[in-house]
Amino acid sequence: MDRPEARPLVLAIDDDEELLALMVRVLSPSYTVRTAADGATGLRAAAARPQPDLILLDVEMRGLSGFDVCKALKADPATAHIPVIFLTGKGGSRDETMGFALGAVDYVTKPINAAALIARVRTHIALANQREALEEQVRRRTAQLEAAHADLIACLGRAMECHESAAVGNRFQRVAQYARLLALAAGAKPSAAELLAKVAPLHDIGKLAVPAEILRKPGRLSAPDWERVRRHPEYGAAIIGEHEEPHLKLARIVALTHHEHWDGSGYPRGLKGEAIPWAGRIVAVADAFEAMTTTQFYREPLAFEQAEAEILRASGTRYDPAIVEAFRKAAPAMRKVRAAIPDALRDIIDLDFRGLARAAPQPAGAPKA
């Protein structure tokens, strides 16, 4: 019930005024009764607030029939949940079958027996209340599970950060927000953008399988070390595993494909163009922008303008041009995210990049982030 008073509300729709009066008299001791003398009025009354907890609906009426009204009620998400009991002078199984097919929960035959009517109304309102309570319990449980997913992802994102840099940063939070903003700018529905934001922090979870000394090494990586780094998308997919649950399913896709390049030069599979999942293309840009604008062991962060220029320059090679265009639109909001979620970096002490500036360059495309 969607109103504060305790008495359930019953809507009676019938073009017989005497029958309407009888139903009001019979049901009023226990229920609030609203009436409508035709189908069109009944549809408006069903949508009005407060909405009825149950509808008594005559099958044979002038204008819209009861079947027409029931069909309209069930087609409207705002009224589809309201149980409908048909009132009919016919006892034919064909009519009953049609009524149940349209979504009715019961039939009451005319002439109406007061005790039978009260019993049917009481039963179906109780069933509706039980269903509503169960649905609310499911909603609460779903919300709890989603919160638990978010907490777990945050913990794993923090663990990945500490493993890679030993720094108390907030990279996983920023990547999540960057992914959401890019997805929205690229035309995704808000629900899809939120889902991507929830799983994006797991994009680099495979780095937990790469030794920390490799990830934190300044300067050029050896060929074996670079090979270990290049395998972190596969490690990440293996850590997450294969699941049908939407969060984990999308997280695996992101972890496996966020280093694939639009021109096919990426890794681990060398996917090209549209063969790269859309979520991987989004997170590729979000991850790159985060890496460029964040302090690392081996270099200072780039200025925002420099990072933006690097992303735009790689359109059509590293990144999907459509996603780069979305980045262009989202860049001002991403800049605000970076300012709103800074790093603490409490465990990085006495950073000095002067010697590293002269270090030999890394292999092309090496992700020291």
N, C-alpha and C positions, 0 to 999 in steps of 0.2 A: 504494500500500500504506500502511495506517495503523498500522504497528508498526515497531519499530527493526530486527528481524532481517531478513536479506537474502532468506531463502527465502520464495517466495510460498506462500500458503495456499490449498489447494483443498478445497472441501467436496463430498463425494460423498454423494448422497441416493438410496438404493435399498433395497427391502425384501428383496433377495437377499443374504444374508450372504456367500456364496461370491464373488459379484461384487464386493462391497465389499472383501473381503480381497484379491482380485486387483488392484483399483485401487490399494489401499494399497501392495501389493508393487511394482507397476509404477511408480508415481509417487514413492514415498518417496525414491529416490536424489536427486531434484532438488527436491522440494516437500514442504512440511508438509501432511499430509492429515488432515482431520477428517471423520468419517463420521456419518451419521444413517440409521436404519433405517425411517423413515416420514416423511410430509410434514410433520406438525405439529412433530416434533422438528427436521426440517430447517429450518423457518422460524425456530425459536428459535436454532438454530446459526448461521443467516445473519445474525441481528441481534446476536449476541454479539460481544464484543470479544476479540481482534482480529477484524475481519470478513474473510471470505474474499475472495481476489482473483478467484476463478472458482468456479462451481458446476456440478458434473456431476449431472444430474437425470434419474432414470428416469421415463418417461412413464406406465407402467402399474404402479401401486402400490395396495395395500390402503388404504382410507380416502381421504385426499386424493390425487388423481391428480397426475402431474407438471404437467399443464396448470393444475390448481387452484393448485399451489404457485407456479408461474411467474407466474400472474396476481396472486397475493398479493404476491410479491416486487416486481413492477414497480409495484404500486399504493402501496407504502410508500416514501416518499422516502429512508428510511434504507438501503434495500437495492436500490432501483431501478437503481443504477449498476453492480451486480455482473453481469458477463456470465454467461449460462446456456447450457450445452451439454446438449441432450437426449440421453438414452440410450434406444434403442428397438429392439425386435425386429421392428418393422414398417418397411417401406420405402415405405409409401404416401405419395404426394405430398400427399394431403389432410391427413394428420397433420402433415407437415412444414410445409405452408402455415399451419396453425393455430398451430404452435409459433413460427414466425417472426412471425406476427401478434401473438403474445403478448409478443414481445421477445427470444426466444432468438437466439443468434448462430450456432449450428451444431447439427448432428446427428451422433451416432456410433451406428452400427448394431451390434446384437448378432448373433453372438458378437463380443466386443471384440477387436480386433487391437491388441496392446500398442504397437507402433511408431506406428500411426495415432493412437491415443489420446494418446500423448506429443506427437506433432507438432501435433495440434489444440489441446491444452492450452497448449503453448509459444507457438503462434501467437496465440491469443486473449489470453493474459496479456500478451504483448508489445504487441498492439494496445491493450489497456486501459491499459497503462503510458504508451504514446504519447499516448493521448487525455487521460489525467490530466495529463501534462506540458504538453500544449497548453492544457488548461483552466486550469492554474496560470499559464501564461504570459499567457493572456487576462485572468485575474484581476489579475495584477500590472500589466499594461498599463492595465486599466480603472482601477485605483487610482492609477496615475501620471497618467492623464488627468483624473481627478477632482481630484487634488491640483493639477494645472496650472490647472484651471478655478477652483479656490478661490483660487489665487495671483493669477490674472488679475483675478478679481472684486475681490479686496482692493486690487490696484493701481488699478483703475478707481474703486473707492470712495474711495480716498485722493485720487486726482486730482480727483474731483468735490468733495470737501471743501475742498481747497486752492484750487480755482477759486472756490468760493462764499465762503470766509471767510478764506483765507490763513492758516488756523490749523492747527496740528498737533493734530488731535483724533482721537477714536476713534468717531465717530458711526456709521460703517458697521458696526463690530463690535457696537455696542449694538443697532442696528436688527435685525441678524441674530438676535441672541439674543432680543430682544423678539418677533420674528415666530415664532420656534420655540416660545417659551413660550405665546404666544397660540394658536397652532395646536394644540398639545397640549391646552390648556385647553378648546378648542372641540371636542375629540374626534377630531382627526386622528391617523392612525397615525404612529408615530415616524419612519418612513422619509419620509413626506410632509412632516412638520414639519422634518426635516433638509434636505430638498431646498429647501423655502421659505427656510430660514435661509441656505442657500448663495447664493441669487439675490437675496434682499431688499436687499443693499447696492447693487444696481444700480437701485433704484427711482427715484432722482433723476439718473441718468446724463444725461438730456436737458438738465440745467442747464449742461452743458458747451457747449451751443449758445446759451446766453443770456449776453450780455456780463457780465463780472465786476462792472463798475461798477453795473449794475442790481441784481444780487444783493446787493451790499454797501451799497446806498444806504440811508441812514437815513430814517425818516419816510415820508411818503406817496408812492407811485409815481404817475407820470403814466399816463394811459390807454394810450399806446403801450407804455410799459415794462411795465405790468401785462399787456398782451396778449402780450408776449414771454414773460413768466413763465408765463402760462396755457398756452402751447404746449409747455412742456418735456416733458409726457408724450408728445406726438406726436414730439418730437425724440428722446426716449429710445427709443421703439419703432423709429424709423428707424435710430438708431445700432446697436441690437442686431440688427435685421433679422428676417426670418422664417426659422425653422429647425424641423426635426423633433427635433433633439437636445433632451432633456428640460430641461436647465438653461437653455439659451438660449430655448427656447419659453416656459417659465414666467417667465423674466426679462422677456421682452417684454410678457407679460400684466400683470405687476406694474407695470412702468414706465408702461404706457398707462392703467391703471385705478386707481391708488392715490389719485387726487384726485377720483374719482367719489363722489357722496354718496348715501346711502340714499334720500333724498327726491327725488332727481333734479336737485338744484341744483348738482351738481359739474361738473367739466370733465375732458377736452375734449369728451365726447360727450353729457353729460347723462344717463347711464345711471341706472336707478332700481332699487332693491330687488335681487331675485335676478338681474336682468340684469347686475349687476356681478359679475365673476368672484370666487369665494371668496377666492383669493389676494390680489386687489386690496383686498378688504374687510379682510383681516387686516393687510396692510401699511399701510393707511390709518391704523389705530389705532396701530400701532407707530411710524410716522413722526410722527404728531401728538404722541404722548407724548414721543418723543425731542426734537422741536423745542421743546416747551414747557419741558422740564427742562434745556436746554442753553444756555449763554451765547451770545448773538448780538450782532452789531454794534449793533443798535438797541434791545436791552433785556436786562435781567438774566433769568436763568432763573426760572421759577415754582417754588414749593415743590412737593414731591411731592403733598401733599394738594390743592393748588390744581389741579395738572395732572389728578389723578384725578377731581376734581369736574367739570372741564371735559369730560373724556371721557364721564363718566356723564350730564352735562347734554345732550350732543349725541346720546344714544341715540335712534334713530328718525328723526333728521334728517340729521346728517352720517354717522353710523355705523350699521351693522347691529346691532340690539339683541342678537342672539345673540353677536356678537363682543364687544360691550360687557360682556355677562355673563361671557364668557371672560376679558376684561380684569380684571373684578372679582376673579375667582379667581386670576389670574396676577400681580396687582399686587404682592404681597409679594415674589415671586421677581424681578420686574422691578426693584424697588427695589434688591435685592441686586446685580443686574447693573450698575446705574448706579454703585453704590459700588465694585464690583470692577473696572470698566473706566472710569476717570476720563479726562479730557482733560488733555493737556500744555499746549496753547494757547501754545506758545512764541513764536509770531509775532504775537500780538495784544498790543500794548503800550499801557499807560496807558488802559485802558478807562474811559470816563466816561459814564454814562447819564443824568446829571442834566438835561442840555439836551434829550435825546431824550424824556424823560418828558413834556415839554410839546408834543412834535410832534403834528401832526394825525394822527388815526387813519388806518389804511390802508383801502382799499376792503374791503368785507365779504368775508371768506374769503381775503384775500391771504396766500399762504404765504411769509412771510419766515423761512424755515428752511432 
